[in-house]
């Protein structure tokens, strides 16, 4: 486990969610996440939203789909958008 992952995991436990900016800032300070760590954080955040009954709106889905078309695939923005798209499609 990387230092970045540990920081983000603690932040997720404290706040219940992570923003793209928080992920990017942590990676800038402590280094990049591994693919497995990024996946774990994404799944955990999605599960928390699902347990809270939070739903993704159609507008959020459309915006995330646009982001997937324009953002670099390795960016935090892309990963966050992908999480939203997958969560929306799996709930449909």
C-alpha positions in Angstrom: 0.0 0.0 0.0 1.3 3.4 -1.0 1.5 6.4 1.3 -1.0 8.1 -1.0 -3.5 5.3 -0.6 -3.2 5.4 3.1 -3.8 9.2 3.2 -6.8 8.9 0.8 -8.3 6.0 2.7 -8.1 8.0 5.9 -9.7 11.0 4.2 -12.5 8.8 2.8 -13.1 7.3 6.2 -13.3 10.8 7.8 -15.4 12.5 5.1 -17.2 9.7 3.4 -16.2 10.9 -0.1 -13.3 12.0 -2.2 -13.1 14.7 -4.8 -11.0 14.6 -7.9 -9.0 17.5 -6.5 -8.2 15.7 -3.3 -7.0 12.6 -5.2 -4.8 14.7 -7.5 -3.4 16.7 -4.5 -2.6 13.5 -2.6 -0.9 12.0 -5.7 1.1 15.2 -6.2 2.3 15.2 -2.7 3.0 11.5 -2.1 3.1 9.8 -5.5 0.6 8.0 -7.8 -1.8 5.3 -6.7 -1.6 1.9 -8.1 -4.4 0.6 -10.3 -5.6 -1.7 -7.5 -5.6 1.2 -5.0 -7.5 3.4 -7.4 -10.0 0.7 -8.0 -10.5 0.0 -4.2 -11.1 3.7 -3.5 -13.6 3.9 -6.3 -15.5 0.8 -5.3 -15.5 1.8 -1.6 -16.8 5.3 -2.4 -19.5 3.9 -4.7 -20.5 1.4 -2.0 -20.8 4.2 0.6 -23.0 6.3 -1.7 -25.1 3.3 -2.4 -25.5 2.5 1.3 -26.5 6.2 1.9 -29.1 5.9 -0.8 -27.4 8.6 -2.9 -28.4 8.4 -6.6 -26.6 9.7 -9.6 -28.7 12.0 -11.7 -29.0 11.9 -15.5 -27.2 15.2 -15.7 -24.3 13.9 -13.7 -24.2 10.8 -15.9 -24.1 12.9 -19.1 -21.4 15.2 -17.8 -19.3 12.2 -16.7 -19.8 10.6 -20.2 -18.5 13.8 -21.8 -15.5 13.8 -19.4 -14.7 10.2 -20.5 -14.4 11.5 -24.1 -12.1 14.4 -23.3 -10.0 13.6 -20.3 -6.7 11.6 -20.4 -7.4 7.9 -19.4 -4.9 8.0 -16.6 -6.2 11.2 -15.0 -8.1 11.4 -11.7 -10.9 13.2 -13.5 -11.3 10.3 -15.9 -11.4 7.7 -13.1 -14.0 9.7 -11.2 -16.1 10.1 -14.4 -15.8 6.4 -15.1 -17.0 5.6 -11.6 -20.1 7.8 -12.1 -20.9 6.2 -15.5 -20.5 2.7 -14.2 -22.5 3.4 -11.1 -25.3 4.9 -13.1 -25.4 2.1 -15.7 -25.3 -0.6 -13.0 -28.3 0.9 -11.2 -30.3 1.0 -14.5 
